[in-house]
Amino acid sequence: MIEPSLDTIVHKVDSKYTLVVLAAKRAREILNGDSPLVDCKSNKPVTIALQELAKNRITFERTKSGIK
């Protein structure tokens, strides 16, 4: 089972698609050497990114050309 639950995280963003883009973008940053913003049992970048979203450590801003 995915932890944190996607049902709880999807309410923090405006759509499921935004959630996917944010998690993927942050996971790439972690893979490229950024340090995680939360302590997580897992070492998988996507799981760490989802934990960061769940704990409000990362945010997003909707622009006309995409997500910042």
C-alpha positions in Angstrom: 0.0 0.0 0.0 1.2 3.5 -0.8 2.1 5.6 2.2 0.9 8.4 2.4 -2.5 7.6 0.8 -3.1 9.3 -2.5 -6.6 10.1 -1.3 -5.2 12.4 1.4 -2.6 14.1 -0.9 -4.9 14.8 -3.8 -6.9 17.3 -1.7 -3.7 19.4 -1.3 -3.6 20.1 -5.1 -6.1 21.1 -7.7 -6.1 17.8 -9.6 -4.6 14.3 -9.9 -2.5 15.5 -12.9 -0.9 18.3 -10.8 -0.1 15.7 -8.2 1.7 13.5 -10.7 3.6 16.4 -12.2 4.7 17.7 -8.8 5.8 14.3 -7.5 7.7 13.5 -10.7 9.4 16.9 -10.8 10.5 16.7 -7.1 11.6 13.1 -7.5 13.9 14.2 -10.4 15.3 16.9 -8.2 16.0 14.4 -5.5 17.7 12.0 -8.0 19.9 14.9 -9.2 21.2 15.5 -5.7 18.7 17.7 -3.7 18.4 16.6 -0.1 15.0 15.4 1.1 12.9 17.8 3.1 11.5 15.1 5.4 12.7 12.0 7.1 11.4 9.0 5.3 11.8 5.3 5.8 12.0 4.7 2.1 14.9 5.7 -0.2 12.7 5.9 -3.3 12.5 9.4 -4.7 8.8 9.3 -5.6 7.8 8.1 -2.1 10.0 10.9 -0.6 8.3 13.5 -2.9 4.8 12.3 -1.9 5.8 12.5 1.8 7.0 16.0 1.3 3.7 16.9 -0.4 1.7 15.3 2.5 3.7 17.3 5.1 3.3 20.6 3.1 7.1 20.9 2.6 6.7 21.7 -1.1 4.1 23.9 -2.8 3.2 24.8 -6.4 2.2 27.8 -8.3 -0.1 27.5 -11.4 1.1 29.6 -14.3 -0.2 29.9 -17.9 2.7 27.9 -19.2 2.9 25.2 -16.6 3.7 24.6 -13.0 6.6 26.3 -11.1 
